[in-house]
Amino acid sequence: MRTAHLRRFVAARTLSLLGDRAAEAALPIVLLLVTDDPMVAGLVTAANILPTLLLSLPVGHLADTRERRRLMVGADVWRAAWGLALVWALAAPEPSVVLLVGLTFLMGCGDVLFSVSAHAYLPALVPSARIMRANAAVEAGDAAATLTGPALAGFLVARLPHPVALAVNAGSFAVSAALLARLPAAPARPAAEPGPEGHAGTWAGGRRDVLAGFRLLATERVQRVLQLAYLYLHVSAGAAVLVVVALSVQALHLGPTRVGLVLSAAGVGGLLVTLLVVRFVEHLPWGPLLGVALGGLAASFLWLSVARGFADAFCAVLCVDACSAFAFVTAGSARQVLTPAAYLGRLTAATGLVNAAVRAAGVLGCGAVLAWLGPRPAAAALGAAGLACAVPLLLARSARDSLAPRRERAA
């Protein structure tokens, strides 16, 4: 593994995410200040998410048939250009709503292309023996960007002309593209690479099949077990903020400052586990590791359901994000190692589409449970669901190998 290459990749992705997190916080604020219309803010935000639902499958196919590093660079250049156009549009005295929606939609198209290509590119950059450590570095960058991005956005909006905060986002994409351009290429694998059944070019319709990711998910037991973990992780990630805020305000009667501190514990937990824990367990079987992580996440939600004060809530949320980050690192590493390289882009896209839909449904369902039963039962329900999802991973025989030997045999 070329450590310099991995560092450049992580730095590029972290800078890109830092701009994203700053823009996610700044854009609604700027829109409300400029238009004074919450509906416009909602439409523009939704337009940025829509490409995930519409374009994931063709983008996954593209990531399996084109050079992935070039796709990432192109996605960054695309997002930088349209980001600057968005800054220009917001500088107008009366911005056009149609133009703002269109520009954020185009930026969202670049987001989908970058995320799918980056996930599929990483296994070509590092050996499988270090894939968990590489994903931990990526996850640590995500946590750092999540911690600092919103604060940066608030500072920029308060101190500088409103569109400047969004110009920072465009600049982060340009720097990311420059860093990624110096990484080695990852050419697309040949069409005859064997599928999971070992039949070259016949499984899942070959490289031309846009639905190959769904077919792989349906036919491979290991992929189904992994997807069960992903479904719970995305439901809990989508519902966690609602549950934590509702519990802090309604049950614990914490003030805004303490609620913010409780939420910030999430970033601390993610950083701790990715920086300090992953490197010591990467040689262990991935299934039990993922099962233990889901069990820990479930136990953290159960702890949250009986929290009695600020300290309880802070520590429980820290554990929630620590276990969640560890589970995402383990699941992502397993998927990258166990999936044939020629299908990784399409599988990433297919599962991303499923996960996005499940995450949205989880948020809606959590809102209903909160309104009906309150925050403590909602946290307990998330805990019980996590325990149920952990059991198959702890028992599955196909998940008892470590990732490094499995990849070496596949090679």
N, C-alpha and C positions, 0 to 999 in steps of 0.2 A: 504493500500500500504506500502510495506517495502521500505522506502527511501534508505536504504543501498543497496538493490538489484537494484533499478533503477540507483543509482549512479554507481554501479559496471558495469551495462550494458552499460550506456552512456560512462563511462571511457574506457571500452574495445572497443566499436565501434569507439570512437574518436581516440584512439591510432592506431587502425587498419587503419582508414582513413588517419591519419597523415602519416603513412608509405606509403599508396597508393599515396597520393598527392606528397610526396617527390619522390617516384619512377617514377610517371608520368612525372615529370620534369627532373629527373636525367637520366632516361633510354635513351631517345633520345640523350642527351648530351654525355653520356658514349659511346653509340653505334657509334656516329659520331667521337668521339676521338679515339676509338679503331679500327673501320673498315674504317673510312673516306668514307662511302657510304650511302647517304641519303635513297637509296632504301631499304637497310637493316633495317634502323630505321623505315621506313614505314611498312615493312612486319612484323616486330616484334610487333609494336604497334597494327596493325590490328589483329594479332594472339591473343592478349590479349582480344580483344573485341568480336571475333568470337563466343566464347561459349555462349554469351548472346542470339545470334540468333539461335544456334543449340540446346541448352540444357535447355532453360527456362522451357518448358512444362514438361519434365520428372523430372526436379528438383522441380517444383511446386508440382507435384504429390508426390514426396518423402517427401516434407515438410508437407504434409497433412496426411501421413501414418507412419511417424517416429517421435521420440521425437526430438523437434526442438532445444533445448539447446545442445543436443549431436551433432546434425548436425552442429551447429555453431562452436563448439569446434573442431570437425573433419575438418571443412573447414579451420579453422585457422592453425591447425597442418599441413594439406596438403599444404597450401600456404607457411608456414614457411619452410618446407622441400624443396619444389621446388624453393623457393626464394634463399635458400642457394646453390642449384644446379646451379641456374642462375649466382650467384656470382662466383662460381667455373668455369663455362664455360667462363665467360668474362675475367677471369684471364689468360686464355691461350694466347699465343703469336698471334695465328690466330684463333679466335673463329669460330666454325662451324655455318653457318647461319641456317641450318636445325635444329641443336640442340637448338639454341636460339629461333627459332620460336616454336619448340615443347615445350620448357620449359615455355614460356610465355603463350602458349595455355593452358597448364595444370594449371598454376596459375589462368588464367581466369575462368577455371571450378570451382575452389574454390571460386572465387569472386561471381559467380552466386549463388552457394549454400549458401554462407553466407548472401548475401543481401536478398534473398527470405525468408530464415529461420528467419532472424532477424526481418523482417517486420511482419511475421506471429506470432512470439513469443511474441512481446511486449504486446498485449492485455491480455496475461495470466499473465503478471507481474504486471499490474496496473489496478485499477478499471476504468470503463468507465468515471466516473466523473472527472478523472484526466488524461485521455488519451491525450488531447490536450497539457497539460502541459508536459507530458512525451515526446511527439513528438517534442515539442518546445526545450526541453533539447537536444534531439538527433540532431535537426537541428542546434542548437547553436554549438554543437560539430563539426558538418560538416563544419560550417562557420569558426570555429577556425582552423580546420585542413587545410582548403583551404587557409586561410591567411598565416599560418606558414609553411606548407609543402614545397612549392616551394622555399621559402627563405632558409629553412634547406637544401634542395637538393643542391642549389647553393653553400652554405658554404661548405658542405661535399665534393662536386666534386672539388672545388677550393683548399681545404686544405689537403685532404687525398687521398690515392690511389683510383682510379676511382670506383672499385666495392664496396667500403665501403658504399657508399650512398644506394646501393641496399641491403646490409647486414642489414642496419637499418630497412628497410621494413620487412625483414624476422624476425628480432627481435621483431618488433611491433606485428606481428601475434602471436608469442610465448607468449608474455605478455598478449595479448587479450585472448588467449585460457586459460591461467591460471586464469584470472579474471572470465571468463564465466563459468568455471568448478565449481565455488562456488555458482552459481545461482540455484534456484529451477528448477526442471524438469518441462516440459510442455508436458505430454503424449498426443498422438494422440487421437482425439475424436472417439467414436465408429461409426461404419459404418451406424448405424440406425439414426444418427442425422438428423432431418428434413431439407429438402431443402427449398428454398423460397416459394414453393407451399404448404409446410406443409406435404408432403408425404414422410415418412421416407424411405430411401434407394432406392427410385424409381427415384427421380429427378436427372437429369444429369448423369444417369448411376451409381450413388453411388461413393464410394471411388476409384474404379478402373478406372474411366474414366479420362484419361489424359486431355481431352478437356473440363472438367467441368467448368473451368474458363471462357472459351469463351461462353459456354452455359449460364452461369449466367449473363455475360455481355450482352448477346442478349435478355434475357427474363426479366430482372429486370429494370424497368424504372429509379429507383434511381441510379443504377449502370451506366446506359447510360448517365444520367445527369452528374454524377461524372466524367465519362470518357471524356466527352466533355471538362470539365475544365482541366483534365490532358493533353489532346491533345494540348490545347493552351499553357499550362505551359511548355511543352517539346519543342514545336516549338519556343516559345519565349526564353527559356533557351539556346537552340542550336544556335539561330540566334543573341542573344544579344551581344556577344563578337565581332562578325563580324561587326555589326552595330555600336557599340560604337567605335571600332578602326577606322573604315572607316570614321565616322563622325568627330572624333577627329583629324585625320590626314588630310583628304581631305577638310572638310568644315571649321573646326576651326583652322587648321594649328598649332596644338600643338606639342611640342617637345616630345621625347621619355619619359622623366621623368614625364611630366604632363599626358601623356597618361597612364603611369603606375599608377599614382595617381588616375586618373579617374576610372580605372578598380578596384583599391583597394577599392573604395567606395562601391562596391558590398558586400564585406565581412562585412563592417561596418553596412550597412543596415540590413543584415541578423541577425547579432548579436543583434542589438538594438531591433528589433521586437520580436525575440524569447525570449530574456531575460526580456523585459519590458512590452510587450503588451499582449501576449497570456493569461496570468493568469487572466486578468481582463475581458475577453470576452468569456471564455470557457463555460459559462452557457447559452449563447445565441444560437438561432437557427443556425444550421450549413450552411444551404443553403444561407440565406442572408449574413452571414459572408464571405462565399466563393465568392459570387457574388460581394460584396464590394471589396474584395481583388483583384479579376480580373479586376474590374472597375478601382481601383487604379493603377494596373499594366498597364492597357491600357492608363490611363491619364499620367503616367510617360513616356511611349513611345512617346505620343503626345508632351509632354514637351521636350523630347530629340530631337524631330524632328524640334523644333524651337529654340534650344539652341544657344546662341550667344557668348559663351565664356567658359573658364575653369570652373568657378563657377557654371554656369548653367548646364553644362554636369556632373560635380561631384554630384550635388544635385539630378539631374534626375536619374543618375545611382544608387545612394543610395536608392532612392524611388523605383526604379525598383526591386532591390534585396529585399528590405524590404517587398514589396507587394508580390513578388514571394515566399519568405520564408513563409510568413503568409498563402498564398494560399496552399502551399505544406503541411504545418502542418495541416490545416483544412481539406483538401481533404484526406490526409493520415489517419487522425483520424476518419473521417466519414467512410472511407472504412473499417477500422479495426473494427469499432463498428457495422456497418450495414451488414457485410458479415458473414454468418455462419462460425464458427471456423473451421469446417471440410473441408471448401472449400477455406479458405483464402490463403493458399499457392499456389493453382492452379490459383486463380484469380490474385494474385500478379504476378505470372509468365506470365500469358496470357497478362495482361495489360502492363507488362514490355516489352514484345516482341513487342506489338503494339506501345508503346511509343518510343522504340528505333528506329523502322522503321520511325515513324513520325518525330522524332527529326532529323534523317539523311536527310529525305526529306526536312525538314524545313531549314536546313543549306544549302542544294543545292539550294532551291528556293530563299532563302535570297541572296545567292551569285549572282544568276541571276538578281534579282531585283536591287541589288547594282550596277552591271555592266551596267544595262539598264537605270535605273532612278537616281541612286545615293543614298547616305545614308539617307538624310532627308525623301524622299518618302518611303524608306524601313521602317524607324522608324514609320512613320505615318500609314503605312499599318498594322504593328504589333499592333498599338494602336486601329485601327478600328476593327481588328479581335477580340481583347480582349473585346471591348464593346459588340460585337455581342454574345460572349460566356457568358458574365455576365448576360444578360437578362434572359435566361431560369432558372438560379439559383435563381434570385430574384423573379421570378414568380411561381416556382414550389411549389405546395402545399405539396408534399411529402418531401420537404426539410426544413420544417418550425419547426421541432422538435429540441430540444437540444439533444446532444448525450447521456448524462447520463440517462434520463428517458427511452429513446429508448432501451438502453442496458439492463436496469433493467426489462423491459417488456419481452425482448427476453429471459432473463434468466428464 
